[in-house]
Amino acid sequence: MQSKKIAIIGAGNAACITALAYYEFGQLRSKDVSEIEIYYDPSIPIEQVGQGTTPAVTKLIAGILNNTYCPYKDNYTNGNVVKSTLKSGISYENWGKETGKSFHPFLMANSSNHYVPHLLSKAVLESGLFKVIEKRIDDPEKEIDADIIFDCRGGRDRDKSLYTELINPLNSVILANKEEPDPSLLYTRCVATPNGWTFVIPNIDSVSYGYLYNNTITPKQRAEKNFIELFDVVPKTHINFENYMAKNMFVGERTVLNGNKLTFLEPLEASSSAFYYTVAGVAWNTIWHETRKDCNQFVQREMQRIQNFVLWHYAKGSKYNTSFWRYAGKMAKDVLSSDPELMDIVVKSRQYDRNHQRSIQMFQRRETYSQWEIGSIGHWDSII
């Protein structure tokens, strides 16, 4: 079987995860990939805020880059090149009508991490594992000689006629940073607010905050004021965004879309990096035996599942009876009523108990809904 040459355009999260995935798939597990090239434009900045991820992506980064947890802010280069911090789970605060605060723990063997995206980019580009080319690419299939090209250039200049809108109640975020670390914060905080929710992510030398809201419901000035009142921060950056998905992950003869070139969905549950990993794996299947149509259908349904699982959180409501939460709750319930697959696994999850033999059998069968195993779904259903 002839080995393949892979090219990746971009140096952000999706490009880095794709490069690490293909090094794993094609050079560690097999010899099916002869070379991996990364084309990137150094004038394009990498996102600066902290990034949460999932256990699978944590293992990928640690396994290929030999990254370790080194918690000292002045000595992070001692094996911790991406400034990773422990993510032992997710704390949901003010969500649901009854509990007010709940913690979704990760199993000890499946802990995850937070990392700094521009440091992951630097680590991948300087790893020596890839051929790195500083070059702006405008027409991938004319400019690049490779068997498969992954276009991870972001979604700013996309042709919107080739995309569909994902259903989500948010479209704006205000970012802030506190320059002192919080050593006690070993998880991601997701705090419901009157106008949406806020992520709180621990970094080695700081804490990242992102106040998410809908600017058609809440004016920017009101959102900023509430952000300051609740978290005592100095707002730094305002970003408006769209939630979207390309109708086809394949372009031309050789190009696969990934990252924000393919999709964007708000960050609740930190599903994006794991989805990039999934897309890389699905594209691998097209190289050898699957059809493009089958793979695209799988990726489309997978993103629909992620969309719906995120919406399920809004269907549970929050302690706030505000215009945003009424809008989000109705949107979520309307969508979820047409997803029997999610509702079926929610019902099954109510029978789940890690100490019960039937639950063990359910876990071993790997009953999942997208990235979430049945135990996680049952945990959510019981506490929110």
C-alpha positions in Angstrom: 0.0 0.0 0.0 1.5 3.3 -1.0 2.2 5.8 1.8 0.5 9.2 1.7 1.8 12.8 2.0 -0.3 15.0 4.2 -0.4 18.8 4.2 -2.1 21.0 6.8 -2.8 24.7 6.4 -2.8 26.7 9.6 -1.2 26.5 13.0 -4.1 26.9 15.4 -5.8 24.3 17.5 -7.4 22.3 14.7 -4.2 22.3 12.6 -2.1 21.2 15.6 -4.5 18.4 16.6 -4.7 17.2 13.0 -0.9 17.1 12.7 -0.5 15.2 16.0 -3.3 12.8 14.9 -1.7 12.0 11.6 1.7 11.5 13.2 -0.1 9.0 15.6 -2.2 7.3 12.8 0.4 7.2 10.0 3.8 7.2 11.6 3.5 5.6 15.0 0.8 3.1 14.5 1.7 2.4 10.9 4.0 3.7 8.1 1.1 4.8 5.9 2.1 8.5 6.0 5.4 9.4 4.4 5.5 13.1 5.3 3.4 15.7 7.1 3.8 19.4 6.1 2.4 22.4 7.9 1.8 25.6 6.0 1.1 28.7 8.1 1.2 32.4 7.9 3.0 33.8 11.0 1.2 37.1 10.7 -2.1 35.5 11.8 -2.3 35.5 15.6 -3.1 32.3 17.6 -5.9 32.6 20.3 -4.5 33.8 23.6 -7.1 32.6 26.1 -6.8 29.3 28.0 -8.4 26.3 26.3 -10.1 23.3 27.9 -10.2 20.0 26.2 -11.2 16.3 26.7 -9.3 13.2 27.9 -8.6 11.8 24.4 -7.0 15.0 23.2 -5.0 15.3 26.4 -3.6 11.9 25.8 -2.8 12.8 22.2 -0.9 16.0 23.2 0.9 14.2 26.1 1.8 11.1 24.0 3.2 12.9 21.0 4.8 16.0 22.6 5.7 14.2 25.9 4.0 17.1 27.7 3.8 16.8 31.5 2.0 18.6 34.3 4.6 20.9 35.9 2.6 23.4 38.0 5.3 26.1 38.5 4.6 29.2 36.6 8.3 30.1 36.4 9.4 26.7 35.3 6.7 25.5 32.9 9.3 24.6 30.3 10.3 21.6 32.4 8.2 19.2 30.3 5.1 21.4 30.3 5.5 23.2 27.0 1.8 24.1 26.6 1.4 25.3 30.2 -1.2 22.7 30.9 -3.2 22.6 34.1 -5.3 19.8 35.5 -9.0 19.5 34.5 -10.5 17.0 36.9 -14.0 17.8 35.7 -16.5 20.6 35.2 -18.2 22.7 37.8 -21.7 23.8 36.7 -22.8 26.7 38.9 -26.3 28.3 38.9 -27.6 25.7 36.3 -30.8 23.9 36.8 -33.7 24.8 39.0 -32.8 22.9 42.2 -29.1 22.2 42.8 -27.5 25.5 42.0 -24.0 24.0 41.9 -22.9 20.6 40.7 -19.7 18.9 39.7 -19.2 16.6 36.7 -16.1 14.6 37.7 -13.8 12.8 35.3 -12.6 9.3 36.2 -9.1 9.3 37.6 -7.8 7.5 34.5 -9.5 10.0 32.2 -8.5 13.3 33.6 -8.1 16.1 31.1 -6.3 19.4 30.9 -6.4 23.1 30.0 -3.6 24.5 27.9 -2.6 27.7 26.1 -3.3 27.5 22.4 -0.4 29.6 21.1 2.0 27.5 23.1 0.6 24.3 21.6 1.1 25.9 18.2 4.7 26.8 19.1 5.4 23.3 20.5 4.0 21.5 17.4 5.9 23.8 14.9 9.2 23.4 16.8 8.8 19.7 17.6 10.8 18.5 14.6 8.1 16.0 13.7 6.7 18.0 10.8 8.0 19.9 7.8 7.1 23.5 8.6 6.6 26.1 5.7 5.9 29.7 6.4 3.7 30.7 3.5 0.3 32.2 3.0 -1.9 29.8 1.0 -4.8 31.1 -1.1 -5.6 28.2 -3.4 -4.7 24.9 -1.6 -5.0 22.5 -4.5 -3.1 24.7 -6.9 -0.3 25.6 -4.5 0.3 22.4 -2.5 1.6 19.0 -3.7 0.1 16.5 -1.3 -2.2 13.5 -1.4 -4.5 15.0 1.3 -4.8 18.7 2.3 -6.4 19.8 5.6 -7.6 23.3 5.4 -7.6 24.8 9.0 -7.4 28.5 8.1 -10.4 29.6 10.1 -13.9 30.7 9.2 -13.6 34.5 8.7 -13.6 34.5 4.9 -15.9 31.5 4.3 -18.6 31.4 1.6 -21.7 31.3 3.8 -23.8 29.7 1.1 -21.8 26.5 1.6 -22.6 26.4 5.4 -25.6 25.8 7.5 -26.4 27.5 10.8 -26.1 25.5 14.0 -28.9 26.1 16.6 -27.5 27.8 19.7 -28.7 30.7 21.8 -25.3 32.5 22.0 -23.5 34.8 19.6 -21.1 37.0 21.6 -18.3 36.7 24.2 -16.4 39.2 26.3 -12.9 37.9 27.3 -10.8 38.9 30.4 -7.8 37.6 32.2 -6.7 37.8 35.9 -2.9 37.8 35.9 -2.6 35.8 39.2 -3.1 32.0 39.1 -5.6 30.1 41.3 -3.8 26.9 42.4 -7.0 25.6 44.0 -8.9 25.6 40.7 -8.3 22.1 39.2 -11.3 22.1 36.9 -13.3 24.2 34.5 -16.0 26.4 35.9 -19.2 27.0 33.8 -21.2 29.7 35.6 -24.7 30.5 34.5 -25.4 34.3 34.4 -28.5 36.2 33.8 -27.5 36.7 30.2 -25.9 33.3 29.4 -22.9 31.7 31.0 -19.2 32.3 31.8 -16.2 30.0 31.5 -13.4 30.2 34.1 -10.3 28.4 33.1 -7.2 28.1 35.3 -3.8 28.7 33.6 -0.4 28.3 35.3 0.1 32.0 35.6 -3.4 33.5 35.2 -7.1 32.7 35.0 -9.1 33.1 31.8 -12.7 34.3 31.7 -15.2 34.4 28.9 -18.7 35.9 29.4 -21.0 34.4 26.7 -24.3 36.1 25.8 -26.7 36.9 22.9 -26.3 40.5 21.7 -29.8 40.6 20.2 -31.2 40.1 23.8 -28.6 41.8 25.9 -26.8 45.0 24.9 -23.0 44.9 25.0 -22.8 47.5 27.7 -25.2 45.6 30.0 -23.3 42.4 29.5 -20.0 44.0 30.3 -21.4 45.6 33.4 -22.7 42.2 34.6 -19.4 40.6 33.8 -17.6 43.1 36.0 -20.1 42.8 38.8 -20.0 39.0 39.0 -16.3 38.3 38.4 -14.4 41.5 39.3 -12.6 41.5 36.0 -11.4 44.1 33.5 -13.0 43.2 30.1 -10.3 43.0 27.4 -11.9 41.7 24.1 -15.4 41.7 22.6 -16.1 39.0 19.9 -19.3 38.4 18.0 -19.5 34.9 16.5 -21.8 32.6 14.5 -22.5 28.9 15.1 -22.2 27.1 11.8 -21.2 23.8 10.0 -20.0 23.3 6.4 -22.4 21.3 4.3 -19.5 19.2 3.0 -16.3 18.5 4.8 -14.6 17.8 1.5 -13.6 20.5 -1.1 -12.2 19.8 -4.5 -10.3 16.6 -5.2 -7.9 16.5 -2.2 -9.0 19.0 0.5 -10.6 18.3 3.9 -12.0 21.1 6.0 -11.3 21.1 9.8 -11.4 23.6 12.6 -13.2 26.8 12.2 -13.0 26.4 8.4 -15.4 23.4 9.0 -17.5 24.5 12.0 -17.9 26.6 15.1 -20.0 26.0 18.1 -19.9 27.9 21.4 -17.5 26.3 24.0 -19.8 24.7 26.5 -18.5 21.2 27.2 -15.2 22.0 25.4 -16.1 19.7 22.5 -14.2 21.4 19.7 -10.8 19.8 20.1 -12.2 16.3 20.3 -14.3 17.0 17.2 -11.2 18.1 15.3 -9.6 14.8 16.3 -12.7 12.9 15.1 -12.7 14.7 11.8 -9.0 13.8 11.3 -9.9 10.2 12.0 -12.8 10.1 9.7 -10.8 11.6 6.9 -8.2 8.8 7.5 -10.9 6.3 6.7 -11.6 8.0 3.3 -7.9 7.5 2.4 -8.2 3.8 2.6 -11.8 2.4 2.4 -14.7 4.7 3.2 -16.6 6.8 0.7 -16.7 10.6 1.0 -20.5 10.6 1.2 -20.5 8.1 4.2 -17.8 10.1 6.0 -19.5 13.4 5.5 -22.8 12.1 6.7 -21.1 10.7 9.9 -19.4 14.1 10.6 -22.7 16.0 10.0 -24.6 13.8 12.4 -21.8 13.9 15.0 -21.9 17.7 15.0 -25.7 17.6 15.3 -25.3 15.4 18.3 -22.8 17.9 19.9 -25.2 20.8 19.1 -28.1 18.9 20.8 -26.1 17.8 23.8 -25.1 21.4 24.4 -28.7 22.5 24.0 -29.8 19.9 26.5 -28.0 22.0 29.2 -30.1 25.0 28.4 -33.3 22.9 28.5 -32.6 22.4 32.1 -32.7 26.1 32.7 -30.9 28.1 35.4 -31.7 30.0 38.6 -32.4 33.1 36.5 -35.8 33.7 35.0 -34.7 36.2 32.4 -35.3 36.9 28.7 -32.2 35.0 27.7 -33.0 31.8 29.7 -36.6 31.8 28.5 -35.4 32.1 24.9 -32.7 29.5 25.3 -35.0 27.0 27.1 -37.7 27.2 24.4 -35.0 26.8 21.6 -33.6 23.8 23.3 -36.8 22.0 23.9 -38.0 22.6 20.4 -34.9 21.0 19.0 -34.6 18.1 21.5 -38.2 17.0 20.8 -37.0 15.9 17.4 -34.0 13.9 18.6 -35.2 10.5 19.8 -31.6 9.1 20.0 -30.7 11.6 22.7 -33.9 11.1 24.6 -33.5 7.3 24.4 -30.0 7.3 25.9 -31.2 9.7 28.6 -33.8 7.2 29.6 -31.2 4.4 29.6 -28.8 6.5 31.7 -31.4 6.6 34.5 -30.7 2.8 35.0 -26.9 3.5 35.2 -25.0 2.8 38.4 -21.3 2.1 38.4 -21.7 -0.4 41.2 -24.4 -2.4 39.5 -23.7 -5.3 37.1 -26.1 -4.0 34.4 -24.4 -0.7 34.5 -21.0 -2.4 34.0 -22.4 -4.1 31.0 -23.8 -0.9 29.6 -20.4 0.8 30.1 -18.6 -2.1 28.4 -20.9 -1.8 25.4 -19.7 1.8 25.2 -23.2 3.2 24.9 -22.5 6.8 24.0 -24.0 9.9 22.5 -21.3 11.6 20.5 -18.4 12.3 22.9 -20.4 11.4 26.1 -20.7 8.0 27.7 -23.9 6.9 29.3 -22.5 7.5 32.9 -21.8 11.1 32.1 -25.3 11.6 30.7 -26.9 9.9 33.7 -24.9 12.1 36.0 -26.1 15.3 34.2 -29.7 14.1 34.1 -29.8 13.4 37.9 -28.2 16.6 39.2 -29.4 19.4 36.9 
